[in-house]
């Protein structure tokens, strides 16, 4: 991955990421310009598969300042570009209990915008507490070793 544009900060905190998938995304010209300016947020977004097509919901791309009539709705649903075989595999995985498809990061690969998706299983509250306790213990050990 090169040139990371946006990351989903809550993805690692709320989910166990089991697998990663790279997908293309269908965007308009003014959306690309806003993304190049770094005005995108994928924090509250999620991916659904309906009728054999992957769609990302809740991804916010701010309107381009000089875009006037060509600007699209900032929160519109955007189609993701994946092969049919990948979509079929994802449908099989998502139908399992507790799994979902979430965006992890948005980045440039050459001149194309790509999105990294994660097949994730939701964490319970005690999992989150356990992870925080581990981090605190590691930090405590680091501080007292020096």
C-alpha positions, 0 to 999 in steps of 0.5 A: 500500500502506498499513499494512504488517504484515510484509515478507519480508526475504529476497525481494529478496536471493534473487530477482529480482522480475519482477512484483507481484500483490495477493491476498486471504487467507482467515483466521479471526477470531483470526488477524486479531486476531494480525495486527493485533497484528503477530504474523506472519512470512512469511520462510520462506513460499512459494505453490503453485498446486494444482488451480486454487487458490493456497495459501500455505505456511509463513506463521506467525501466532502464536496469539491470547492470548485466543483459547482454542479458536478458535485455529488452527494457526500454520503451517497452509496458507491459501488466497489469493483471486485471479481465475481468469484471474490464476491461469491467467496465474500457472500459465503463468509459473511453469511457465517454468524457474526462476520461483516465486511468493513473498510479498513483504509483508503489509498492510492495505487498508482493513479487509482483509488483502492479500498482495503476491506476486512472480513471482520468478527465483532469484539465483545466488551470483555475482548476490548477491555482485555486488549486495553489491559494488555496494552497498558501492561506492555506500556508499564513494562517498557517504562520500568525497564529503562 
